[in-house]
């Protein structure tokens, strides 16, 4: 696609507008349409964000001259709407997770391969500056051979099980109905939302893939048993290399949020993100000059000058303000570059499906006492693995 030709973006899901500042920071990119069933919210968002065209029917927006769709609706709609957009000849940037069942992940892959259009999952935690620094250090061998990684997503969303937003123009009923999150998130066991925790760590294990998933739940202690989701789950991803990734999901416990905790262990050193209350991200690297030197942490900030990607250093204040600690701009930038160049997107459909499938496998594993379940190889044609059974 000619970079001088304006790229027209449409958004489905009027609450999901985190990419707008990123798109508006790029030349020849226009957010021209927004779609939502909620008429009041649609009108409010289009006026506030100055988006000229509004649609209540997704198919109507797909018939317009937009080039790409941002899918930011509830997660159970992601595959359906991504497939509709791809079949309409639009590129897709999809919020997490990619889908909610294993079967539909295969449908998504098949459609992306057939369409020839760009599909990218919008896992913006991969673009957090600290995670980019660690990725660069891993790539340059600073930690030696990396063999363990860890990610946590701790975020009490109990209050989001019902729609309790303020009334908007066009509302005709009290917003006390059960929300989609009650069923598709808190209504499931296992790690229903793995990609924020898993995505950055997977990028530190380049060339490897998840071979099996085991999940263990803590049981139900803090509520009255209204949710199937347990208070805390631990998920172990065993890689094809034998290395390990540990994920913790906790969306019900009574504690402050910690949405971006990660750790990494290699043969030469390790990394731990901040835990809160004045803590800061920190690194230990073994001294080659003096292997017997005292084991001491150093702030991650000491390594920013040498390992933060140059484009982060050169980012404008507008780009840094795009959201998620500046990461949203670079995510959007990479999507637009993939559309214009035809190159492989940074987080392609195969990454999206493998990272997302941890949710479904962890749910089944938790229901079977933590038994390991094999991860499908999504990079193989589905016909090659159609006879593959899940081992429990």
C-alpha positions, 0 to 999 in steps of 0.5 A, spaced: 500 500 500 502 506 498 504 510 504 502 516 501 495 514 501 491 515 507 489 509 511 482 509 513 480 506 520 474 503 523 473 501 530 467 496 532 466 497 540 465 504 542 468 503 549 475 500 546 478 507 543 485 506 546 488 506 539 486 512 537 491 517 539 496 512 536 493 512 529 492 520 530 500 520 531 501 517 524 501 521 518 496 519 513 492 515 517 485 517 519 480 514 524 473 515 520 468 510 523 466 507 529 460 502 530 456 500 537 450 497 538 449 502 544 446 508 541 447 513 546 455 511 547 456 511 540 453 518 539 457 520 545 464 517 543 463 520 536 462 527 538 468 527 543 473 523 539 471 527 533 469 521 528 465 523 523 461 516 521 457 512 526 454 505 525 450 501 529 450 495 524 457 492 523 456 489 516 454 496 514 461 499 516 464 493 513 461 496 506 464 502 507 471 504 504 475 503 510 481 499 510 482 496 516 478 494 523 480 495 530 476 489 533 475 492 541 468 489 543 467 483 548 472 477 547 466 472 545 465 477 539 472 477 537 473 471 532 466 472 529 468 480 527 475 479 525 473 473 520 467 478 517 472 484 517 477 479 513 472 476 508 470 483 507 477 485 505 479 489 511 485 488 515 484 487 522 487 489 529 484 485 534 484 486 542 485 480 546 484 475 547 483 472 540 477 468 541 474 464 547 474 457 544 479 452 541 475 451 535 474 458 533 482 459 533 482 454 527 477 458 523 481 464 524 487 462 522 484 459 516 481 465 514 487 469 515 491 465 511 485 465 505 484 472 505 491 475 504 490 481 509 494 483 515 491 480 522 495 482 528 493 481 536 493 488 540 497 485 545 500 492 548 503 489 554 509 487 549 510 494 548 511 497 555 518 500 555 521 496 561 519 489 557 522 492 550 528 493 554 528 486 557 527 483 550 533 487 547 537 484 553 535 477 552 536 478 544 543 480 546 545 475 551 545 479 557 542 474 561 545 468 558 540 462 556 533 464 559 530 458 562 524 461 566 519 466 565 513 469 569 507 473 568 502 476 573 495 479 572 492 481 579 486 486 578 480 485 582 474 486 577 468 483 581 465 490 580 465 489 572 460 483 573 454 487 572 453 493 568 453 499 573 456 505 568 452 512 569 446 512 564 447 515 557 442 518 552 438 512 549 438 508 555 431 505 557 433 501 563 437 501 569 444 498 568 444 493 573 444 487 568 449 481 568 455 483 564 459 479 559 465 479 563 460 475 568 460 469 564 466 469 559 471 471 564 469 470 571 464 464 569 470 460 567 475 456 571 483 457 569 487 463 566 481 466 562 486 472 560 493 470 559 496 474 554 498 480 558 502 476 562 504 471 557 505 475 551 512 479 553 515 473 556 513 469 550 517 474 546 523 473 551 523 465 549 523 467 541 524 460 537 520 456 542 513 454 543 508 452 548 508 444 548 503 443 554 499 447 559 497 445 567 493 449 571 491 449 579 486 453 582 486 455 589 479 454 590 473 459 592 474 463 599 473 471 598 466 471 595 459 467 596 461 462 590 457 466 585 463 465 580 466 459 577 473 463 577 477 461 583 480 466 587 487 465 584 490 460 579 497 458 577 498 456 570 505 452 568 506 452 560 512 447 559 516 449 552 518 445 547 525 446 549 523 444 556 523 451 559 518 453 564 513 459 564 509 461 570 502 465 570 498 467 575 491 470 574 487 473 580 481 477 579 477 476 585 482 477 591 482 483 596 488 486 594 491 492 590 492 491 583 498 489 579 497 488 572 504 488 570 509 483 574 514 479 570 520 476 572 526 472 568 531 467 570 537 466 565 544 462 566 547 469 567 542 473 571 535 475 572 530 480 572 524 482 577 519 487 575 516 492 581 511 489 586 509 496 589 510 501 595 516 504 592 519 498 589 522 498 582 524 494 576 531 491 578 536 486 575 542 482 577 547 480 572 553 476 574 560 479 573 564 476 568 570 480 571 569 477 578 564 471 579 565 472 586 562 479 587 557 480 591 550 478 589 546 485 588 540 488 584 541 494 580 535 498 578 533 497 571 533 504 569 541 503 569 540 499 563 535 504 559 540 508 555 544 502 552 538 497 551 531 501 550 530 501 542 532 507 539 525 509 536 522 509 544 528 514 545 526 518 539 518 518 541 514 525 541 510 527 547 504 526 543 506 518 541 508 517 549 501 519 551 498 514 547 497 510 552 499 504 556 506 507 558 507 509 551 506 502 548 500 503 544 503 508 539 508 503 537 503 497 537 499 501 532 505 503 528 507 496 527 500 494 525 500 500 520 507 498 517 505 491 516 499 493 512 503 498 508 509 493 507 505 487 507 510 484 512 509 479 517 505 483 523 509 483 530 504 479 533 501 474 528 495 470 528 499 464 530 502 467 536 495 470 537 492 463 537 497 460 541 497 465 547 490 465 547 489 457 547 492 457 554 486 460 557 482 454 554 487 449 556 488 451 563 480 451 564 480 444 562 486 442 566 484 446 572 477 442 572 482 435 571 486 436 577 492 440 574 493 435 569 497 437 563 494 438 556 498 438 549 498 445 546 496 444 538 501 447 533 497 452 530 502 453 525 501 446 522 495 446 517 489 444 521 488 438 517 495 435 519 492 435 527 485 434 526 486 427 529 490 430 535 487 428 541 488 432 548 491 428 553 489 428 560 
